[in-house]
Amino acid sequence: LFILIEILIITGSRYSGPLPPNFYNLDRLTNFFAIDIQNNDTAPVTTGLSGTISADISKMTNLQIFLINGNSFTGELPDEFGDLPNLDFVFLNFNLFNGTAPFCDTVSPLLKRVGEYQLEMDCLDSDSAPALVECSCCDVCCDDSRELCLNNQF
């Protein structure tokens, strides 16, 4: 059985839990949208997608758009994520990632396309807490605790 999915949208699905391991086998996937799946207002309450992003994301070399803002992902992003050759739009804000963004390395394919990509993460410092993620190349930095985003000026 071959799965030839190029676009996957699970926004508004109330899906809860980690991405299944076979998600990373969708090597033809170009666009993944899982935005604001958290739902704290109406039953059933969901936390949205959670867990970590696997280093197996390196198999998804056709990925161009990866929008998972507004979920409950945690942990550090794998270095392999920053090596994906076709990424154009990456929105990871309003999650619980930590560490350093793998996209800002000078050899990252994303940085080689200056002006052609959009990167959003929780990299905005606040008075009460430091940023969750260190990102020197983000276009938009957010603070999850205040649900605030600002354009980053380089």
N, C-alpha and C positions, 0 to 999 in steps of 0.2 A: 504494500500500500504506500503510495507516494502522496505527500501533502504539498500542494503547490500554492500555498497562501502567500500573497504579496502584501495585502493590507489587512491588518487586524485591529478592530475597534471594539473595546469592551467598556467604553465609557458609559456610565449610567446602568451598568449591569448588576451592581451590588455584589460583585464577586469579592470574596474575601480570602486571603491566604497568600502563600508564596506562588511565584511562577513555577509551574511544573518543570522538571528537568528536561522533558522533551520539547519545551518551548524553544530552547536554544538550538534545536535541530531544524527550525524553520529557516533554512539557509536562503530561501528566495524572498523572505520577508523584507519589504522596503519601508513600510510605514507601520508603526505600532502606537496606538492611542489608548491610554488607560488613565484618563484625566478625572480627578476629583471623584474617585470611587468611594471615599470615606463618606459616611452618612451617620451623623450623630443626632439628627433631628426627628426622623420618623422610623418606625419599626419596619423591617428589622434593622437594628443599628449595625453598621459594618465599619471596619477599619480600613477597608480597601486592600490593595495588594500590600504584601509585607515580605519579610525575609530580606535576603541580600541579592545582589546581581552577581551571577556566577561568572567566573573567568571563561566559561563556555560561550559567552557572548561573542567571543572571537570567531566563532563559526558563522556568524550572521553578517557576512561581508557585504551584502547588498543593502543593509540597513541605512536609510537616509534620514528618517524621522523617528525619534524615540521620545514620546511625550508621556511621562508618568507622574506629572506634578499632582499633588493632593492625595497622596497615599500614605503608607506607613512603612516604606522601605527603610532599612537600617544598614549600618556597617560601612566599610570603605568600598569605594568603587574599584574594581579590578583594573590594573594597568592595561589589560587587553582591550578594555572598552575604548580607551584613548587611541588605539591603533586601528580602529575600523576606518576603512578608506573612503567611505561614501557618506558619512554622517554630515548632515546639514543643519538639522534642528534637534536640539537636545534640551528638554525641559525636565529637570530633576527637582525643582524647588517644591517646598512644602512636603518634604519627607524628613527622615531622620538620618540621612547619610552623614558621615564624618570623614575626617582625613583630608587628603589633598586630591583635587580634581586631576584625573589622568589625561585631560585634554590639553593642558597648558605646557606640556613638554615641547621643546622647540622642534622635535622630530614628529610630533603628532600631525597626522594628515589633516585634522580639523584646522589647525593653525595655519597651514599652508594655503588655505582658501580665505584669506583675510577679506572681510566684508561680505562673504558668501555664506556665513553660518550664523546661527543664533544659539547661544548657550545660556541657560538660566539655572542657578543653583542657590542654595541657602548659604550664601557667603557674605551676608551683610552683618556687620557688628552692631550690637545694640548697647545701651548703657548698662543693662543688667547681665549681659552674657556675650561672650565672643561668638563669632560666626561658627556654624556647625562645620562648614567646609572651607578650606583654603582654595581659592580659585582666582588666579591672577589674570585670567583671560575671559572671564564671564562677561557677557553683554548686559545681563540683568542679575543683580544680587538681591536676595530676599532674606527676610527674617521670619521664620515660621511662627515664632511666639507672638509676633505683632501682625502677622499676615500682611506684611509690607514688602514691596519690591521697588527698587530704584535702578534706573539705567546706570551702568557703570561707565565712568569717563576714564579713558586711557590717556 
